[in-house]
């Protein structure tokens, strides 16, 4: 399938359009610009270049890029885009290239399509072709991604080899590279989801793993010890174990919260039982108290007081109605004219601390007594005058008839 039109169409559908693929490579810009700091005109070789998206990006960054691919349709597409590409078998073409001639050799999703023997041959040729400041960059699907290596494992029918990162590092170093490191990159679509979701464990972790190898100690120091920024830009992601750890940690925290809530509920239930017992004791005490003779007597007395209060209020209302209907001055004169009543009221006022008011009441009573005495004398005088004078009788009769007419 590698050399026919159907695989070309397969790549178009499942890998994406050219512009999108180029955009997906942007996270490697920091790395290739780090390479440029030690190589003014770096030479670049891309193994299994396909349609040449990565070649185009590196070319735009100033690399002298060369690609190799065994699919004729893809090579033709790359050539039509003005890229330098060779069609042929990978190992065969590599053996024709001069040693120490490339500063960057890359291979994206190519090693999983090769047998183990071919991979070893490929790594040996890469070690031969790299310059002393050269870097090897390989990217392959991450076998740690459960979704990718279950449902999606054989989406590409050319996948024949599962690449274990630790094993790959071992073989690259055995071939003669000075330093190899691998990075989990390109998190799955559910990576931003909540830490506690199981779907994040299944489809949120790294989808790919990239291997970066240096040929010499000097290059190693420059790339891994001096320059670090590119490592922050290569879209690193988490492993299945990391996602599972986040999930388990959330569950543990949730269990702690649940246990704490259960303890709080138990405490509340204990308090509730205590309150219920206290309420039962109180109800029993209240019932026994209600049957006590003193309490019954107090209730009867309270009823009497309430009835007395109601009676007193009605009496006051009646009194106010009576007072509105009579002349208050007549009432006052009546009260003040009764010495015994005044004395009784005076004693009560003194007893309740109203001595000044009591003294004033007595003064008013004495004045009323004096006024009554003078009034009696005047009445007696008028009566004598009335009985002794015909004129006075006529005047009184005229006044009386006038008053009656009104």
C-alpha positions in Angstrom: 0.0 0.0 0.0 3.0 2.3 0.6 3.4 3.0 -3.1 -0.1 3.5 -4.4 -2.6 6.3 -4.7 -4.9 4.8 -2.0 -2.4 5.4 0.8 -1.9 8.9 -0.5 -5.7 9.5 0.0 -5.6 7.7 3.3 -2.9 10.2 4.5 -5.0 13.2 3.3 -8.1 12.0 5.2 -6.6 11.0 8.5 -3.5 13.2 8.8 -5.1 16.4 7.7 -4.5 19.1 5.1 -1.0 20.5 4.4 -1.5 23.8 6.2 -3.0 22.1 9.3 -0.1 19.6 9.4 2.5 22.4 9.2 0.7 24.2 12.1 0.9 21.0 14.1 4.7 21.2 13.8 5.0 24.7 15.3 5.9 23.4 18.8 9.3 22.3 17.3 10.2 25.8 16.2 12.1 26.4 19.4 14.2 23.2 18.9 15.2 24.0 15.3 16.0 27.6 16.1 18.3 26.3 18.9 20.1 24.1 16.3 20.5 27.3 14.1 22.5 29.0 16.9 25.4 26.6 16.3 24.9 26.0 12.6 24.6 29.1 10.3 23.4 27.1 7.3 22.1 23.8 8.8 21.6 20.8 6.5 18.4 18.9 7.2 17.3 15.3 6.2 13.7 14.2 6.7 13.2 10.4 6.4 9.7 9.4 5.3 8.9 13.0 4.4 5.5 12.3 2.8 4.0 15.4 1.1 6.8 17.5 2.7 5.0 19.6 5.4 7.9 19.4 7.8 10.4 20.0 5.0 8.5 23.2 4.1 8.5 24.5 7.6 12.3 23.9 8.0 13.0 25.4 4.6 11.1 28.5 5.6 13.3 28.7 8.8 16.5 28.7 6.7 17.5 25.0 6.6 18.9 23.2 3.5 16.3 20.4 3.6 16.2 17.1 1.8 13.4 14.5 2.0 13.2 10.8 1.3 10.0 8.8 0.7 9.0 5.6 -1.0 5.5 6.7 -2.0 5.7 8.1 -5.6 2.4 10.1 -5.3 3.6 11.9 -2.1 7.1 12.6 -3.6 5.4 14.1 -6.7 3.3 16.4 -4.5 6.4 17.5 -2.6 8.3 18.2 -5.8 5.3 20.1 -7.2 5.6 22.3 -4.1 9.3 23.1 -4.9 10.8 20.8 -2.3 14.0 18.7 -2.6 12.8 15.1 -2.3 14.2 11.8 -3.4 12.0 8.8 -4.2 13.3 5.4 -3.2 13.9 2.8 -0.4 15.0 4.5 2.8 18.0 2.5 3.7 19.2 2.3 0.1 19.0 6.1 -0.4 20.7 6.7 3.0 23.7 4.6 2.1 24.3 6.9 -0.9 24.6 10.0 1.2 28.0 11.3 2.5 28.9 10.9 6.2 28.7 13.8 8.7 26.7 15.9 6.2 23.5 16.7 8.2 22.9 18.9 11.3 19.3 17.6 11.7 17.8 14.3 10.8 14.1 13.8 11.4 11.6 11.1 11.0 7.9 11.6 11.9 5.8 8.5 12.3 8.1 6.3 10.3 9.7 3.9 12.7 6.4 2.1 13.6 6.2 1.1 9.9 9.6 -0.6 10.0 10.8 -4.0 11.2 13.2 -4.1 14.1 16.1 -4.9 11.8 15.3 -2.0 9.5 15.0 0.4 12.5 18.5 -0.6 13.7 19.9 -0.1 10.2 18.1 3.3 10.0 19.6 4.4 13.3 23.1 3.3 12.2 22.9 5.3 9.0 21.6 8.3 11.0 24.5 8.2 13.4 26.9 8.0 10.3 25.2 10.9 8.5 24.9 13.4 11.4 27.6 16.0 11.9 29.3 16.3 15.4 26.8 19.1 16.2 23.9 17.1 14.7 20.6 16.1 16.3 18.3 13.2 15.6 14.6 13.8 16.0 12.1 10.9 15.8 8.4 11.0 16.6 6.1 7.9 16.9 2.8 7.0 18.5 2.9 6.7 22.3 2.1 3.1 23.3 1.2 4.5 26.8 -2.0 6.0 25.3 -4.7 3.4 25.9 -7.1 4.6 23.3 -4.5 5.0 20.6 -3.2 1.5 21.1 -6.5 -0.2 21.4 -9.2 1.1 19.0 -6.7 3.2 16.9 -3.8 0.8 16.9 -4.2 -0.4 13.3 -6.0 2.5 11.8 -2.9 2.8 9.7 -2.6 -0.6 8.0 1.2 0.0 7.6 1.8 0.0 11.4 3.8 -3.2 12.2 5.9 -2.3 15.2 5.1 -0.9 18.7 7.9 1.4 19.9 8.7 1.1 23.6 10.4 4.4 24.7 12.9 2.8 27.1 13.9 0.2 24.6 14.3 2.8 21.8 16.6 4.9 24.0 18.7 1.8 24.8 19.2 0.9 21.1 20.0 4.5 20.0 22.7 4.8 22.8 24.0 1.3 21.9 24.5 2.5 18.3 26.8 5.3 19.5 24.8 8.4 20.2 26.0 10.4 23.2 22.7 11.3 24.8 19.0 10.4 24.2 15.9 11.8 25.9 12.3 11.2 25.1 9.2 13.4 25.8 5.5 12.6 25.9 3.9 15.2 23.7 0.6 16.1 22.0 -2.0 15.5 24.7 -5.3 13.9 23.7 -8.5 15.9 23.2 -9.6 15.4 26.8 -6.4 16.5 28.4 -8.0 19.8 29.7 -10.9 18.0 31.3 -11.2 17.6 35.0 -8.5 15.6 36.8 -10.9 13.1 38.3 -12.5 12.0 35.0 -11.8 8.5 33.7 -12.1 9.7 30.1 -9.0 11.9 30.7 -7.1 8.7 31.6 -8.3 7.0 28.5 -8.1 9.9 25.9 -6.4 12.9 27.6 -2.8 11.8 27.8 0.1 12.0 25.4 -0.7 10.7 21.9 2.9 10.7 20.7 6.5 10.4 22.0 9.5 12.2 20.5 13.1 11.1 20.8 15.9 13.6 20.7 19.5 12.3 20.4 22.8 14.1 20.2 26.0 12.7 18.6 28.6 14.4 20.8 29.1 15.6 24.4 29.5 19.2 23.2 26.1 19.1 21.4 24.6 17.4 24.4 25.7 20.2 26.7 24.4 22.9 24.3 21.0 21.3 23.8 20.2 19.8 27.2 22.2 21.9 29.7 22.5 25.4 28.1 19.3 25.7 26.2 16.0 24.7 28.0 13.4 27.0 26.5 12.7 24.6 23.6 11.7 21.9 26.1 8.9 24.2 27.3 7.6 24.6 23.8 7.4 21.0 22.5 3.8 20.5 23.7 4.7 18.1 26.5 1.8 16.1 27.9 1.1 13.6 30.7 1.4 9.8 30.8 -1.3 7.3 31.6 0.3 6.8 35.1 0.2 10.6 35.7 -3.5 10.8 34.7 -4.3 7.8 36.8 -2.4 9.3 39.7 -4.4 12.6 39.3 -7.6 10.5 39.2 -6.7 8.4 42.2 -5.6 11.5 44.2 -9.0 13.1 43.5 -10.8 10.0 44.6 -8.7 9.9 47.8 -9.5 13.5 48.5 -13.1 12.7 47.8 -13.0 9.8 50.2 -11.5 12.0 52.9 -14.3 14.5 52.4 -16.9 11.7 52.5 -15.4 10.3 55.7 -15.4 13.7 57.2 -19.0 14.3 56.2 -20.0 10.8 57.6 -18.3 11.7 60.9 -20.2 15.0 60.9 -23.5 13.2 60.2 -22.7 10.7 62.9 -22.1 13.6 65.4 -25.3 15.3 64.3 -27.2 12.1 64.7 -25.7 11.6 68.2 -26.7 15.1 69.1 -30.2 14.5 67.7 -30.6 11.4 69.8 -29.4 13.4 72.9 -31.9 16.2 72.1 -34.7 13.7 71.6 -33.9 12.1 75.0 -33.9 15.5 76.6 -37.1 16.4 74.9 -38.7 13.2 76.2 -37.5 14.0 79.7 -38.8 17.5 79.4 -42.2 16.3 78.1 -42.4 13.9 81.1 -41.5 16.6 83.5 -44.0 19.0 81.9 -46.7 16.4 82.1 -46.0 15.7 85.8 -45.8 19.4 86.5 -49.2 19.9 84.8 -50.7 17.4 87.3 -49.2 19.2 90.3 -51.8 20.9 92.6 -49.8 24.1 92.9 -49.6 24.4 89.1 -53.3 23.8 88.8 -53.9 26.4 91.4 -51.6 28.8 89.6 -53.5 28.2 86.3 -56.8 28.9 88.1 -55.4 32.1 89.6 -54.0 33.1 86.2 -57.5 32.6 84.7 -59.0 34.7 87.5 -56.4 37.4 86.9 -57.1 37.4 83.2 -60.9 37.6 83.9 -60.2 40.5 86.4 -58.1 42.2 83.8 -60.9 41.9 81.2 -63.5 43.1 83.8 -61.3 46.1 84.8 -60.8 47.1 81.1 -64.6 47.0 80.6 -65.1 49.0 83.7 -62.6 51.6 82.6 -64.3 51.8 79.2 -67.7 52.3 81.0 -66.2 54.9 83.2 -64.8 56.8 80.2 -68.2 56.7 78.5 -69.8 58.0 81.8 -67.2 60.7 82.1 -67.8 61.9 78.5 -71.5 62.2 79.3 -71.2 64.2 82.6 -69.8 67.5 83.4 -66.3 66.9 84.8 -66.5 70.0 87.0 -69.6 68.7 88.7 -67.8 65.4 89.3 -64.8 67.1 90.8 -67.0 69.3 93.0 -68.8 66.2 94.1 -65.6 64.4 95.0 -63.9 67.4 96.6 -67.0 68.1 98.6 -66.9 64.6 100.2 -64.2 65.0 102.9 -64.1 61.3 103.8 -63.6 60.3 100.2 -60.9 62.9 99.8 -59.1 61.7 102.9 -59.2 58.1 101.6 -57.8 59.1 98.2 -55.2 61.2 100.0 -54.0 58.2 102.1 -53.7 56.0 99.1 -51.7 58.7 97.2 -49.3 59.2 100.1 -48.9 55.4 100.4 -47.9 55.2 96.7 -45.4 58.1 97.1 -47.6 60.9 95.6 -47.3 63.2 98.6 -47.1 66.5 96.7 -50.2 65.6 94.7 -52.0 64.5 97.9 -51.2 67.9 99.5 -52.6 69.7 96.4 -55.7 67.5 96.6 -56.3 68.5 100.2 -55.8 72.2 99.3 -58.4 71.9 96.5 -60.7 70.1 98.9 -60.4 72.9 101.5 -61.0 75.5 98.8 -64.0 73.5 97.6 -65.3 73.4 101.2 -64.9 77.1 101.5 -66.6 77.7 98.1 -69.5 75.4 99.2 -69.9 77.3 102.4 -69.9 80.7 100.6 -72.2 79.3 98.0 -74.6 78.1 100.7 -74.6 81.5 102.3 -75.3 83.2 99.0 -78.1 80.8 98.2 -79.7 81.4 101.6 -79.4 85.1 101.0 -81.0 84.8 97.6 -83.8 82.6 98.8 -84.6 85.1 101.6 -84.6 87.9 99.0 -86.7 85.8 96.6 -89.4 85.1 99.2 -89.5 88.7 100.5 -89.7 90.5 97.1 -92.4 90.3 94.5 -90.1 91.9 91.9 -87.5 89.1 92.4 -90.2 86.4 91.8 -91.2 88.1 88.6 -87.6 88.4 87.4 -87.0 84.7 88.2 -90.2 83.6 86.5 -89.2 85.6 83.4 -85.7 84.1 83.3 -87.1 80.6 83.9 -89.6 81.0 81.0 -86.8 82.3 78.7 -84.6 79.3 79.6 -87.4 76.9 78.9 -88.0 78.5 75.5 -84.4 77.8 74.5 
